[in-house]
Amino acid sequence: MITPDFDYTKEQHRAIAFIDMKSFYASVECVERGLDPLTTSLCVMSHADNSAGLILASSPIFKQVFGKSNVGRSRDLPFYVTTRKFNYQNYYKTVTRDWLNRAPEPTPSQVAFIESWAKRTIMTPPRMSAYIDKNMEIQHIIQNFAAVDDICWYSIDEGFVDLTESLNYFYPDKNLKPAQKLDTISHDIQTAIYQQTGLYATVGMSIGNPLLAKLALDNAAKHTKNMRALWTYETIADTIWKIPDMTDFLGISKRTAKRLRRIGVNSIYELAHTHPAVLKKEFGVLGVQLFCHANGIDESNVSEKYEAKIKSIGNSQTLPRDYTTQGEIELVISELAEQVAIRTRRAKKKTQVVSLYVGYGYSEGKPSIHAQMSVEPTNSTQKLTRAVLSLFREKYESGTVRRIGVSYGQLCEADFELISLFEDPKSIRKQETVQDVIDMIREKYGFLSVQKANSLASGSRVIARSKLVGGHSAGGVDGLT
């Protein structure tokens, strides 16, 4: 163990707010119905009319009453989705909340409690277009408080705002400290968002760097009455070092936490006091970053947007029902292979590794298929579809399928080409020309403007998925309401 010795006066002291929209999808649905997001039990669920429905988001009350997080299946709820009656089997599997006193047998009052809330619970399918529109509305509100370049909204419901230049503009009083000004402007942003949209915003704040603001949100702001919290360099010993679970720290997964414990690091405090050389030996450069982060050091800048390098391009989908015939499964695999090939060409890339994932239905109890193969650099729909199907036929024997994923990795530039002695160059060029023309037509008139005849087959997902936004229904036409 060492005693870290950082001169925080030399670190950046920006006024950063990390804004998170509370239970965003569920809150939007509540407001649309004229309901309070904090007191309404509502769940956003795809295919909510069957046992394979995926819980995408839920209101705070729903999480509290039914003991569920955002990610899960309708079959795991302590009540039956269609009848709203108590489900004894799932109760034992999922409900262990303190308000139930961890009773080995549910009492009649507990059953009545769950059924009562189940009847009041609103189940609604996702409407991605509505959430995107609301996201844009929120960003426009925030632009009244900060310049566009000082806003880094990196997901649909959360993002960083650098308010350093805004503090003195909105609050010129020199008697107010920067922390007071930051808290006041954060409150004003919360109020503006609520008054215009009816949605609640939680804010992590820092006079320091983005990391401190994010940690303040995750570990403090979500648990305060005003939904705001401020962490600074001066409070590191009382905030960061006292985070109870290492997995509550940004960048530490369960796997990373396990590796840390293996070298004797059992808390964020110990992480901050472990020699960086020990951490670097175990984790490489990431170990040094973890050491710095545990001591509140972060050199990132909100205004400097990070552009991640593309390592692979892929797509996956959960099927609306169990697919039982190989022909139907191969049809969807072919469609996915084509969609990913189109994305690869748009990125001006070629792939050298093709990967396939196939997940069986819940009742099968069989391990999923994970397979990949190397190919000569290509972005040809025909070649890639052939490669993906060969992987499937090699690994698949029987069984119902519910999830499929296709990805292309080890990418190289599209102008990279290997000349084969076994293929006719004229034939290849003809195929590429046809492919380019089809891409151009679809780019101008939409993906469905040119389709194969088998897109009309019962198992095809092309037409249905073309109407989705972010993988979910744009207008909310599936499931229960």
N, C-alpha and C positions, 0 to 999 in steps of 0.2 A: 504494500500500500504506500502511496505517496500523498503529499499535500499539494494539491494543484495551486499554482501561483500565476494567475492571469491578471494582467493590468486592464481592467474593463474600461478604463478611461480612453483607451486606444481603440476600443470596439465601436461599431456603429451605434448611434443612438437615434434611430428613426422612430416615429410615432406610427405604429402598425396596429391595424385592427384586422382580426380574422373573423369574418362574418359567416355564420352558418344558419340557414333557414330551418327552423325547428320542424321535424317530421314533414318535410316539404310536400311530397306527393299527397300524403294524407291530409295535410292542412289545406292545400288547394281544393281538394274535393269537399272538405268541410265548409270552406268559405263559399264555394259555389252553391251549396245547399242552404246557406244562411245559418250555419252552425258554428259554434265555438270550437276551434281545433283542440283546445286544452281539456274540454269536458265531454267531447263526443267520442264514442267508440266506433272507429272506422278503420277498415282494412282495404288496401289496394292489392288486388290479387288477380293474376292472370288465370283464365279458365277456372273461375271460382265455382263453376257448376259441377266440378268433378274432383275426385280425391287427389289428383296430381296438380291442382292449382298451386302456383308459386306466390308466396307472400312477398310482395315487393316493397311495401311500406305500410306503416300503421301509426295510428295516433298514440300519444302518450298513455291515454286511458286504456286503450286496447292492449298495449304492452304490459301495463301494470296488472290488469285484471286476468289476462290469459297467460301471462308469463312467457310472451313470445318476443323475439327480436324481429328485425325487418326481414331476415332471410329464413325461409322455412316453407313447409308445404301445408296445404289445407288438411291433409290427412293427419297432421301432428297436433291439430287443435284439440282442446278438451271438450269440444262439442262437434256434432255432425253439421257440416256446412248447410246441407239442404233442409234439414228438419230443425236445426238449432237445439237439438236435445243433447243432454250430457253424454259424453263418450268415456266410459269407464277405463277402457284400455289406454287411450291416449292421455287421460288424466294422470295415470301412474307414470307414464313416460316423460311428460313435459311439465306438469305443474308442481313446483316445489317452492312456491313463494311463502314468505313468512306469514302472510295474512291467513294462510290455510293451516298454520301451526304444524306443517309437515305431518299431518295426520295419516296413519297407514290406511285408513278407510275414510272415504268422503262421507261426511254427515249429510243428512237431508237438507240442512240449511246451506251447506256448501254447494250441493247439486243445484238447489234452487237459485243460489247466487249466480252461478255460472250461466244457467239457462236464462235467467232474467237479463243478464248483460248480453248474452248471445242473441236474444230476440231484439234487443235495441241496437245491435251492431250492424253497421252498414257495410256490405261487401260490394266493392265496385271495381271494374276492370280499369287498367291504366289508360290514360289519355295523354300520350307523350306530347302531342302538339300543344295542348293546354299548358303543360308544365314548362315547355320551352318558351311559350309566349309570356308566361308569368316570370320566368327567369330574366327575359329581356326587359320587362317592365321594372323589375327590381334593380337591374344594372343601370337603367336610366335614372332611377331615383338616387342611386349612389353617386352618379356623375354630377349631381347637384352639390356634392360635398368634396369631390376630388377629381383631378384630371383623369382622362381616359388612360393615359400611360401609367398612372399610379394605381390602377386597378388590375389585379390578376385573378380573374374569375375562372378557376380551372376545373370546376365541375358544375353540374346544373344547380346545386344548392349551397355552394360555399366558395369562398375566395378571400384573398388578401387585399387590403386597401392601405396604401401608404398615405397617411394624413399629415405628414410632417409639414408640408407647405400650407396646409389648410388651417392649422391651429391658430396662427396669429391673424390670418385673414378673417376668420369667423369670430375669434375671441382675442382682440388686441390688448385686453387688460394685462398689463405687465405684472400685476400682483398675483395672477393665476399661474400656478406651476404647469409645466407641460402635461404632467399626469392628470391634473384636474381638467385641462382643456380636452385631452384625449377622451376622458370619461364623458365629458359633456357632449362632445360631438358624436360619440358612439351612441349615447342616449338619443340624440336628435335623429340619427340615422334609423335607429330602432323605431322611433315614433313615426317618422315619415313613411317607412315601409308599412307599418301597421295601419296608419290612417288611410293609405292609398290602396293597400291590398288585403288588409285583414289578417296578414301573416305575422308570426312572431319570429324575431331574429335574435340569435344568441351571439355574443361578441366576446372574443378573447383579445386582450389588449396588451401592448408592450411599448415601453419607451426603451427600445433596444433593437430587436430583430424579428423577422417572421417566425422563427422557431419558438421564441418565447410566447408570442401571441397565439400560436397554434396549440402549444401545451397548456396555456391558460384556458383556452376554450375547452379542450378535451377533459381537463382534470379539475376545473373550478367553475367556469362560467355556466356550464350546464346544470350546476347544482345550487346556484344562487337565485335569490328571489327576483332580482332585476335582470338576470340572465347576462351579466357582464362580470369580467374578472381581469385584473391587471397584474402581470408578472414582469419584474424588472431584474437587472443584474444584481441589485441589492437584496433581492428576495430569494435568490437561487437556493440558499441553504434551507430555507423554510418552505420552498415550493417544489422545485425539481427534485431535490435530493430526498424528499419525503413522499414521492409518488409511490403508493403501496405495492403496485404490481408492475414488474418490468415491462409486461406487454401493453401497459397503458402509456408507454413512452413511444413517441414517434419513431418508426423505423425498426422496432424490436418485435418480431413475430414470436410465436411459441417456439419455433425451431431455433431462432437466434437466442432466445432466453435459455433454452436448454443447453446450447453451446457455451453460453456465458457461465452458467452454473457449473459446467464441467471444468472450467478453469478457475472456479472459486469465486465468481462474481454473482452475488445473490440479490442485489438491490441496485437502484440507480446511484445511491450514495457510494457504494463500493465501486461501481463502474466509473464514477467521476474521480475516484482515488486509486484506480489501478494504473500502473505504468503503461503509457501508450504503446511501448515496445511489446509488451505482453499481448495486448489486444491486436496489434498489427501482425504478430506471429500467427494468431489464430484466425483473424478475419481479413488480413491484408489492409488495404487503404480504408476499407469500411470500418475497421477497428479504431483507427485514429479519428475518423469522423464520429463514431459513437462516443469516444472520450471527450471530444470537443462539445458535442451536443449535450452530454451529461453535465457539462460545466457551463451550459447556456451560450456557447459560442456558435454563431452561424453567420457565414459570410454572404449568404444569398441576398439578392436585391429584388424587390417586387417589380421594379421597372424593367429589369433585365429578364425578359421572357426566355424560358428554357425550351429548346426544341429537341425532343428526344429522337435519337436515331432509330429508324425502323429496322428491327431485327427479324420480324416475321409478319406476315399478313394472313389473317384467318377469319373464319366466321363459324358460328355454331348456332344450333337451335334446339329447343325442346319441342318435340312433336305434339300436336293437339290430342293425339290418341296413340295407343300402342300400334305399331306397324308390325304385322305378322308375316307378310310375304316378302321374299327376297326381292322380287321385282319392284315393289313399292319402295323398299328401303334403298335400292340402287338408284331409283329415280330421284329421290331426295338428295342422295350423295352426289349424283351427277349435277344436279342444280346448284348445290353448294360449291362444287368444284369449279363450275363456270363462273359463279358470282365472285369467288375469290380470285380467279384468273383475271377477271375484268378489273378488279381493284389493283392487282399486281401490274397490269398494263398501265393503268392510270398513274400509278406511282413511278412509272418508267423503270420498272425492275423486272428481273427474271429470277426464278427460283432454282435451287439445286437440291432441295430436300422437301419431300412431300410427306405430310403427316395426316393421320386419320384417327379420330376418336369416335367410338360407338358405345353408347350407354344403354344397357338393357332395361326393360320395364321393371317396376318395383317388385312385382311378384316373382320375377325370374331368380333373383338371388345369385346372379352370375357376375364375375368380375368384368369390368368394361374392357373393350378392345382399345389398345394403344399401339399403333404401328406407324412406321415411317420407312422411307426408302430414298435413296439418292437418285437423281435424274440429271441428265445433261441440262445446262442452263436453258430455260424455256419459260415463256408465259403463254404458250399456246393452249387454248381451251381444250382442244382435242387431245393433245398429249397428256395434259394434267388430269383430265377426266379419266383417261385410260389408266394412268398410274394409280389414282385413288381407288378406282374400282378393282384393280388387281390386288391392292392391299386388302380390301374388304373381302374379296372372294377367297383370299388365302387364309384369313383369320376367322371368318364367320362360318358357323356350322348350322345353328338354328337358334330360335328364341325371338321373343318380341323386343322391339327396339323403341326407345323413347327419346334418346338424345344423340345428336350427330354433330361432329365438328371436323372441319377441314382447315389446314393451315399450310402455308408455304414458307420455308425458311432458307437460311444461308443465301440471302439475296445478293444479287450483283446487278450492275447497270444493264439496262435493256439493250445497249449497243454491243454488249459482249456476246460473241457468237462462236460456236465450235462447228467446224465443217465436217459433216459425216460422209463417209464413202458409201454408205448404204442407203442414202435417201436422195431422191431426185430434187435438185435445187429449184427447178421450175415448179414442181408440185408444191414444195414448201412455200415458195413466194406467192403462189396462187392462193393457198390457204390463208396466208397472212393478210393478203389483200382483201379477201372476203371478210376475214375477222375484223380488220380495220374499218371496213365500210359498215359492218353491223354495229361496231362500237360508236361510230359517228352518228348513225341513225338513232341509236338509243340515247346518246348524249343530247341530241336535239329534241327528240319526240318522246322520250321516256323509255324505261326499261322494257315495258310490255309492248312497245311498238313492233318488236321483232321477237317472236317466240317459236319454239318447236311445238309441234302438234301435241306431244305428250304432256304439255303444260295444262291440258284440259283433262288429263286423267285424274281419277278420284284421289290418288295419293300425292299428287303434285302440290308443292307449297309455293311455287313461284308467284302466282297471282295474289295469294293471301299475304305473302311476305312483302310484296311490293307496296302494300298499303300500310305497312308498319313504319313507325318512327322509333328509332333506338331499339328495335327488336320487339316493340310492343304496339298495341293498337293505338292509332293516332286519335281516333274519336271515341273509343270505348264501346265497341259493339259486341264484345264477347262477355260471357260470364253473367253473374247476377248483379242487380242494382237494388 
